[in-house]
Amino acid sequence: MNTSATGTRAWELYNTRIRDQVEAENKGRYIVIDVVSGDYEIGDDYLVPIENMHRRYLDAQLYTMRIGYPALGRIGRRVGPARE
């Protein structure tokens, strides 16, 4: 599966199966989804969940997201006061 297809599949899984179970209590945390099995893990950073998923699924095709945000992170600096 190429990167674009992996991302598309991950968002599909998140929106149809996962979002309602995790979003309210985990906003701002990271979710790592194996797009083959549909399994996922949540953490305060993304490194530990990635390592755990690779231990469970040797050939995992993982996609990482930040719960409640459209992107994993930001490049560059913030100008002005911080917003929630």
N, C-alpha and C positions, 0 to 999 in steps of 0.2 A: 504494500500500500504506500503510495507516495505521500509526501508531507501535506499536500493540499487535501487529499482524500482522508488522511488521518484526522486532520482538523475538522473537516466537515462531519465525519462520523462521530467524533468526540462531542461536538456541539449538538448533534442529533440525539445522542445518548443522554447528554446532560439535560436537554430541554424536555425530552419525553419520559425519562425514567428516574433521573437523579435530582433535579432541581428542587422539586417539592419536598423531598426528604431532607435536604441539607442546607438550603440557602438561608433560612430564617436564623438558625443558630450558629452559622459559620461564616458570615459575611466578612470578607477581608482575608480569610484563610485560603490556603492553596488546596486544589484537588488535582490528583493525578488519575487519569482514566486510561485503562487498557482498552483500546477500541476493539480488540478481538473478543475478549471475554465479557466486557461490559463492567468488570469489577473496577473499584476505585478506592482510593485512600486519601484522607484529608490530613493536613498538617499545618503548623504555623510557619514553616518554610517548605520549599518543595523538594529539598534534597533527600530527607528521610523517607517521605512517601515514595519517591522514585526508587530508592534502594530497596525498600520493602516490596514494591511491586515486581522489581526484577528478581528478587529472591523467590517470589511465588510463581512467576511466569517468566521462564528463561528467555523466551522469544517475544516478550511483551512489546506491543506497539503503543507507546505511551504518549499522552497529550496532557500538558499541564495548563491549568487555568487558575485565575484568582476569583473566588466565589463572590458574586455580586458586582464584578467589574468587567468591562469589555476587553481589558488587556491584562497581561501578566504583570507588567510593570511599566515604567516610564523611562524614556531616554531624555536626558537634559535636566535642566533645573527648573524649579518652580519659581514663578515671579508673582509677588504679592502674597497675601495671607493664605494660609492653608485652608482648604475647604473640605468638608466631609461629604 
